[in-house]
């Protein structure tokens, strides 16, 4: 091991020398398992000659295999980044070379360099609604291509992580309080035992796959204006295995921890809209445990940085580790879900209100939104913004859409998560369907019906662009003739700004 380490120091000095890269400046980044060298438009990542319980790069052969595995795992996520594996060779004259003809003395993953300051952990403040939506899309697309695996080994490992975390937390009593460790361990074990049957069912259904495994903001780069996943785990099949929602939970947790709950809510809703699988709605029952586990992992990893850190950094490390731990404790004990329905004629602002309400409705990261316009487009197999013909709006089709809304809402709340149902709800039978869904599960339904005058509604629908709704000014005018019938929903004046409507809606939802 010492010989390997000494040999690597020569390799590292060679790769850090600007002369090796035609005089270009070199930036070196060291982690516990790799050293990365950035020069010009090229990045070379060398595995360090280390051995940990979860990885072993101690020999040249193992490092080569690890580089090849990293390429295999990550190229599908980021073909624009990963180029290949290259040898660092000893040439006949004794000098080192990149990809020379001599004997390999080490190996590197060869990558196109991207702007390392544009990973999402560096630009978290720039994660707005469109970027959060793009995150949900890219993760869903990655999961759609991920290889299905046998679930049982991962399920067993997931349970063992609870005790591993407890041991790590107890080893640092100056950071983590004993009573809180006990509380987290107790709640985690109960939650795990409760969801094991669900996870086994998810495994049989093909939802346990070879995932990214380390899907935090630092492993997502903004390249060409779009998020690109990179640095997926290659060193452990178990750690890189899991339910697809366990993978997504890492991203959601990281956004919530940084105070970006609206972005986390958008990402979750877009992911579910892209996968369009009711099984994922049922699996929301596991999300509190998944979020908690991901936060606990970050707490443990962050705390491990304390001992070797400079004194000036230690207070910040302790604070961050405690923050992750607190989030793990909060996530594992979620409040009861809420069942909310938002109705109103076209142009009253239902969808905007639902999106503004959702992030603040617990459990984290906010309510799932089920929208009639989106469900109708999905039923006919068209894109969300593609306009449908009149045949898609018959009474028969509309009844089917409202039945779908009711079924999905019931599943979400039954899984312990909150839901907002966004639809016109102009007819008594439509309101009855959602009320029956709540009654069937003994859930309390909060019902809001937005109102605005015809001029306001026509102005809003006329200004829409790139939206799932097909309603135009003609539809808004036609709806003025609707006979809504007896309405026991709470009316909310939506004629003002979205912020004013939000305030009124929140007041209505908190009223006894």
C-alpha positions in Angstrom: 0.0 0.0 0.0 2.8 2.4 0.8 4.6 1.6 -2.5 1.3 2.3 -4.3 0.9 5.6 -2.5 4.4 6.7 -3.2 4.0 5.8 -6.9 0.8 7.8 -7.1 2.5 10.9 -5.6 4.7 10.9 -8.7 1.7 10.5 -11.0 -0.1 13.3 -9.2 2.9 15.6 -9.4 3.1 14.8 -13.2 -0.6 15.5 -13.7 -0.5 18.7 -11.7 2.4 20.1 -13.8 1.2 22.6 -16.4 3.9 21.3 -18.8 2.0 18.0 -19.0 -0.9 19.9 -20.4 0.9 22.1 -22.9 1.4 24.9 -20.4 -2.2 25.2 -19.4 -3.0 26.0 -15.8 -4.0 23.0 -13.7 -6.6 22.9 -11.0 -6.4 19.9 -8.6 -9.4 18.7 -6.5 -8.8 16.0 -3.9 -11.5 13.8 -2.3 -11.2 10.8 0.0 -11.2 8.4 -3.0 -9.9 10.4 -6.0 -7.7 13.2 -7.3 -9.1 15.2 -10.2 -6.9 17.4 -12.5 -8.5 20.0 -14.7 -6.6 21.6 -17.5 -8.0 23.4 -20.5 -11.0 21.5 -21.7 -9.9 18.2 -20.2 -10.4 16.5 -16.9 -8.5 13.5 -15.6 -9.8 11.6 -12.6 -7.4 9.2 -10.8 -8.6 6.8 -8.1 -6.5 7.1 -5.0 -4.7 4.0 -3.7 -7.0 3.6 -0.7 -9.1 0.9 0.9 -12.3 1.6 2.8 -15.0 -0.8 4.0 -17.1 0.2 1.0 -14.4 0.5 -1.7 -10.9 -0.9 -2.5 -8.6 1.0 -5.0 -5.5 -0.4 -3.4 -4.0 -2.0 -6.5 -3.4 -0.9 -10.1 -5.7 -3.5 -11.4 -8.5 -2.5 -9.1 -8.1 1.1 -10.0 -8.3 0.3 -13.7 -11.4 -1.7 -13.1 -12.9 1.1 -11.1 -12.2 3.6 -13.9 -13.8 1.4 -16.4 -16.8 0.9 -14.1 -17.2 4.6 -13.7 -17.2 5.1 -17.4 -19.8 2.3 -17.9 -22.1 3.7 -15.2 -21.9 7.4 -16.0 -21.6 7.6 -19.8 -25.4 6.9 -20.2 -26.1 9.9 -17.9 -23.6 12.3 -19.4 -22.2 11.2 -22.8 -21.1 14.8 -23.3 -18.7 14.5 -20.3 -17.3 11.0 -20.2 -14.8 10.2 -23.0 -13.0 7.1 -21.9 -10.3 5.5 -19.7 -6.7 6.4 -20.3 -3.4 4.9 -18.9 -0.7 7.0 -17.3 2.3 5.2 -18.7 6.1 4.9 -17.9 7.9 5.5 -21.2 11.2 3.8 -22.1 13.2 6.9 -21.0 11.6 6.8 -17.6 9.2 9.8 -18.1 5.5 9.6 -17.5 2.9 10.1 -20.3 -0.8 10.3 -20.7 -1.9 7.4 -23.0 1.7 6.6 -24.0 3.1 3.3 -25.3 4.9 2.3 -22.1 3.7 0.2 -19.2 0.7 1.6 -17.3 1.5 2.9 -13.8 -2.0 4.2 -13.2 -5.3 4.9 -14.9 -7.6 7.9 -15.2 -11.1 8.6 -16.3 -10.8 10.9 -19.2 -13.6 13.6 -19.4 -14.5 16.7 -21.2 -14.2 19.6 -18.7 -17.3 21.6 -17.8 -17.5 24.7 -15.7 -17.1 23.2 -12.2 -18.6 26.4 -10.7 -21.9 25.5 -12.4 -22.8 22.4 -10.4 -26.1 23.0 -8.7 -24.6 23.1 -5.2 -22.7 26.2 -6.3 -25.7 27.9 -8.0 -28.5 26.6 -5.7 -29.9 30.2 -5.6 -30.5 30.0 -9.4 -32.7 26.9 -9.2 -36.0 28.4 -10.3 -39.2 26.7 -11.3 -38.1 25.9 -14.9 -34.8 24.4 -13.7 -36.6 22.4 -11.0 -39.0 21.1 -13.6 -36.1 20.1 -15.8 -34.6 18.3 -12.8 -37.7 16.2 -12.4 -37.7 15.4 -16.1 -34.0 14.4 -16.3 -34.2 12.1 -13.3 -37.4 10.5 -14.6 -35.7 9.9 -18.0 -32.6 8.4 -16.3 -34.8 6.0 -14.2 -36.7 4.9 -17.3 -33.5 3.6 -18.8 -32.1 2.2 -15.5 -31.5 -1.6 -15.3 -33.9 -3.6 -13.1 -32.3 -5.7 -10.4 -33.2 -8.2 -7.7 -34.5 -6.1 -4.8 -33.9 -8.3 -1.7 -30.2 -7.6 -1.2 -30.8 -3.8 -1.3 -33.8 -4.1 1.0 -31.7 -6.0 3.6 -28.8 -3.5 3.2 -31.2 -0.5 3.7 -32.2 -1.9 7.1 -28.6 -2.3 8.1 -27.9 1.3 7.3 -30.0 2.4 10.3 -27.6 0.7 12.7 -24.5 2.0 10.8 -25.8 5.5 11.2 -26.6 5.1 14.9 -23.0 3.8 15.5 -21.5 6.7 13.6 -23.7 9.3 15.4 -22.9 7.8 18.9 -19.2 8.0 18.1 -19.5 11.8 17.9 -21.4 12.8 21.1 -20.2 16.4 20.8 -22.2 16.8 17.6 -25.2 14.5 18.1 -27.3 14.2 21.2 -28.0 10.7 22.6 -31.7 11.2 23.1 -32.2 12.4 19.5 -30.1 9.5 18.2 -32.4 7.1 20.1 -35.5 8.9 18.7 -34.2 8.7 15.1 -33.2 5.1 15.4 -36.6 4.1 17.0 -38.7 5.9 14.4 -36.5 4.7 11.5 -36.8 1.0 12.6 -40.5 1.3 12.9 -40.8 3.0 9.5 -38.5 0.5 7.8 -40.5 -2.5 9.1 -43.7 -0.9 7.9 -42.5 -0.3 4.3 -40.6 -3.6 3.8 -43.7 -5.3 2.2 -44.1 -2.3 -0.1 -40.4 -2.4 -1.1 -40.7 -6.1 -1.9 -43.7 -5.4 -4.0 -41.8 -2.5 -5.7 -39.0 -5.0 -6.4 -41.4 -7.4 -8.1 -42.8 -4.6 -10.1 -39.4 -3.5 -11.4 -39.0 -0.3 -9.5 -35.8 -1.3 -7.7 -33.0 -0.6 -10.2 -29.4 0.2 -10.7 -29.7 3.9 -9.8 -27.3 6.9 -9.6 -26.9 6.4 -5.9 -25.4 9.8 -5.0 -27.9 12.2 -6.5 -27.2 15.4 -4.6 -26.8 18.9 -6.1 -23.0 18.6 -6.3 -23.4 15.8 -8.8 -25.6 17.7 -11.2 -24.0 20.2 -13.6 -25.7 22.9 -15.6 -24.3 22.4 -19.1 -25.8 24.3 -22.1 -28.6 25.4 -19.8 -29.8 21.9 -18.9 -29.1 19.7 -15.8 -26.7 16.8 -16.4 -26.2 14.0 -13.9 -22.7 12.8 -13.3 -20.4 11.0 -10.8 -22.9 8.1 -10.2 -21.6 5.5 -7.8 -19.6 2.7 -9.4 -17.7 1.2 -6.5 -20.6 -0.7 -4.9 -23.5 -2.5 -6.6 -25.5 -2.4 -3.3 -25.0 1.4 -2.7 -25.9 2.1 -6.3 -29.1 0.0 -6.1 -32.4 1.0 -4.8 -36.0 2.1 -5.4 -36.2 4.8 -7.9 -37.9 7.0 -5.3 -35.0 6.5 -3.0 -32.7 7.9 -5.7 -35.1 10.9 -6.2 -35.3 11.4 -2.4 -31.6 12.4 -2.3 -32.2 15.3 -4.7 -35.4 16.3 -2.9 -33.8 16.2 0.5 -30.8 18.3 -0.7 -33.2 21.0 -2.1 -35.2 21.1 1.1 -32.1 21.3 3.3 -31.0 24.4 1.4 -34.3 26.1 1.9 -35.5 25.4 -1.7 -38.8 23.6 -0.8 -40.7 25.1 -3.8 -38.0 23.7 -6.1 -38.2 20.3 -4.4 -42.0 20.3 -4.8 -41.8 21.2 -8.5 -39.2 18.4 -9.1 -41.4 15.9 -7.3 -44.5 16.8 -9.2 -42.7 16.8 -12.5 -41.1 13.5 -11.8 -44.5 11.9 -11.0 -46.1 13.6 -14.1 -43.3 12.1 -16.3 -43.4 8.5 -14.9 -47.3 8.5 -14.8 -47.4 5.3 -12.8 -49.9 4.9 -10.0 -47.5 2.6 -8.2 -45.3 5.6 -7.6 -48.2 7.3 -5.9 -48.6 4.3 -3.6 -44.9 4.4 -2.9 -45.1 7.8 -1.5 -45.7 5.9 1.7 -41.9 5.2 1.7 -40.8 8.8 1.0 -40.5 10.0 4.6 -38.1 7.1 5.4 -36.2 7.7 2.1 -35.8 11.4 2.8 -34.7 10.7 6.4 -32.2 8.1 5.3 -30.7 10.5 2.8 -30.4 13.3 5.3 -28.8 10.9 7.9 -26.2 9.8 5.3 -25.3 13.5 4.7 -25.2 14.1 8.4 -22.8 11.2 8.9 -20.6 12.0 5.9 -20.4 15.7 6.9 -19.5 14.9 10.5 -16.7 12.6 9.3 -15.0 15.7 7.9 -14.6 17.3 11.3 -11.4 15.6 12.6 -9.1 16.4 9.6 -10.7 19.8 9.0 -8.9 23.1 9.9 -10.1 24.7 13.1 -11.6 27.6 11.2 -13.9 25.1 9.3 -15.0 23.0 12.3 -17.9 25.1 13.5 -19.4 25.2 10.1 -19.1 21.5 9.7 -20.8 20.8 13.1 -23.6 23.2 12.2 -24.2 21.5 8.8 -24.1 18.0 10.2 -26.6 19.0 12.9 -28.8 20.5 10.3 -28.9 17.3 8.2 -29.5 15.3 11.4 -32.4 17.6 12.4 -33.9 17.1 8.9 -33.6 13.4 9.2 -35.5 13.5 12.4 -38.1 15.8 11.0 -38.7 13.7 7.9 -39.2 10.4 9.7 -42.1 11.7 11.7 -44.3 13.4 9.1 -47.6 15.1 10.0 -50.9 13.8 8.8 -51.6 14.4 5.1 -54.1 17.0 3.8 -56.7 16.5 1.1 -57.4 19.7 -0.8 -59.5 20.4 -3.8 -59.3 23.7 -5.7 -62.2 24.4 -8.1 -63.3 27.4 -10.2 -64.1 28.4 -13.7 -61.3 28.7 -16.3 -59.2 31.8 -15.6 -59.8 32.0 -11.9 -56.2 30.9 -11.2 -56.6 27.4 -9.9 -53.4 26.0 -11.2 -51.2 28.9 -10.1 -52.8 28.8 -6.6 -52.2 25.0 -6.4 -48.5 25.5 -7.3 -48.2 28.3 -4.8 -49.9 26.3 -2.0 -48.2 23.0 -2.6 -44.7 23.6 -1.2 -46.1 24.7 2.2 -48.4 21.7 2.7 -46.6 19.1 4.7 -45.3 16.4 4.6 -42.1 17.4 2.8 -41.5 18.4 0.1 -45.2 19.5 -0.2 -48.4 18.3 -1.8 -48.7 16.4 -5.0 -50.8 18.2 -7.5 -53.3 16.3 -9.6 -54.7 18.4 -12.5 -57.6 17.6 -14.8 -56.0 19.3 -17.8 -52.9 17.1 -17.5 -54.9 14.0 -17.0 -56.9 14.7 -20.0 -53.8 15.1 -22.2 -52.4 11.9 -20.8 -55.6 10.0 -21.6 -55.3 10.9 -25.2 -51.5 10.3 -25.4 -50.5 13.9 -26.3 -48.1 16.4 -24.8 -49.3 18.6 -22.1 -49.4 21.7 -24.2 -50.8 20.0 -27.3 -54.4 21.2 -28.1 -57.2 18.6 -28.1 -60.2 18.5 -30.3 -63.8 18.8 -29.0 -64.1 14.9 -28.9 -61.8 15.0 -25.8 -64.4 17.1 -23.9 -67.5 15.0 -24.1 -69.4 14.3 -20.9 -68.2 10.7 -21.0 -64.6 11.6 -21.2 -64.9 14.3 -18.5 -66.5 11.8 -16.2 -63.6 9.5 -16.8 -61.1 12.3 -16.0 -62.8 13.1 -12.7 -62.8 9.4 -11.7 -59.1 9.3 -12.4 -58.6 12.5 -10.3 -60.5 10.9 -7.4 -58.5 7.6 -7.6 -55.1 9.3 -7.7 -56.0 11.6 -4.9 -57.2 8.7 -2.7 -54.0 6.8 -3.4 -51.8 9.8 -2.5 -53.5 10.5 0.8 -53.7 6.8 1.7 -49.9 6.7 1.2 -49.7 9.5 3.9 -48.9 12.3 1.5 -50.9 15.5 0.8 -52.7 16.2 -2.4 -54.2 19.2 -4.2 -56.7 18.4 -6.9 -57.0 21.1 -9.5 -60.1 21.0 -11.7 -63.2 23.1 -12.6 -65.6 21.1 -10.4 -68.5 22.9 -12.0 -71.0 20.0 -11.8 -72.4 18.4 -8.6 -71.4 14.9 -9.7 -67.8 16.1 -10.2 -67.7 17.5 -6.7 -69.4 14.4 -5.5 -66.7 12.1 -6.9 -63.9 13.8 -5.0 -66.0 14.0 -1.8 -66.6 10.2 -2.1 -62.9 9.6 -2.6 -62.2 11.4 0.7 -65.0 9.7 2.5 -63.9 6.2 1.4 -60.6 6.7 3.2 -62.1 8.7 6.1 -60.1 11.8 5.1 -61.1 15.3 5.8 -61.5 17.2 2.5 -60.9 21.0 2.3 -62.7 22.5 -0.7 -62.0 25.9 -2.2 -63.9 27.4 -5.1 -62.2 30.4 -6.8 -64.3 33.2 -8.2 -63.5 36.1 -10.5 -65.5 38.2 -12.9 -65.7 37.4 -16.6 -63.4 40.2 -17.7 -60.6 39.0 -15.4 -61.1 35.4 -16.5 -61.0 36.2 -20.2 -57.9 38.3 -19.7 -56.1 35.5 -18.0 -57.0 32.7 -20.4 -56.2 35.0 -23.3 -52.7 35.5 -22.0 -51.9 31.8 -21.5 -49.0 30.2 -23.4 -47.4 26.8 -23.2 -50.0 25.5 -20.7 -51.9 22.3 -20.4 -55.3 24.0 -20.4 -57.2 24.3 -23.7 -59.6 26.9 -22.4 -59.7 30.1 -24.4 -61.9 33.2 -24.2 -64.8 31.4 -25.9 -64.7 28.7 -23.3 -64.5 31.3 -20.5 -67.6 33.0 -22.0 -69.5 29.7 -22.3 -68.8 28.9 -18.7 -70.7 32.0 -17.6 -73.9 30.0 -18.5 -73.0 27.1 -16.2 -75.4 26.2 -13.5 -73.0 25.2 -10.7 -75.9 24.2 -8.4 -75.7 24.1 -4.6 -72.2 24.7 -3.6 -70.9 23.9 -0.1 -67.3 24.8 -1.0 -65.5 27.7 0.6 -65.6 30.6 -1.9 -62.2 32.4 -2.5 -62.1 35.8 -4.2 -59.5 35.3 -6.9 -59.9 38.6 -8.8 -56.8 40.2 -7.4 -53.1 39.3 -7.5 -51.9 35.6 -7.1 -50.4 36.6 -3.8 -53.8 38.0 -2.5 -55.5 34.8 -3.7 -52.9 32.7 -1.9 -53.4 34.6 1.3 -57.2 34.1 1.2 -56.8 30.4 0.4 -54.4 29.9 3.3 -56.8 31.6 5.6 -59.6 29.4 4.4 -57.5 26.3 4.8 -56.5 27.2 8.4 -60.1 28.1 9.4 -61.8 25.7 11.7 
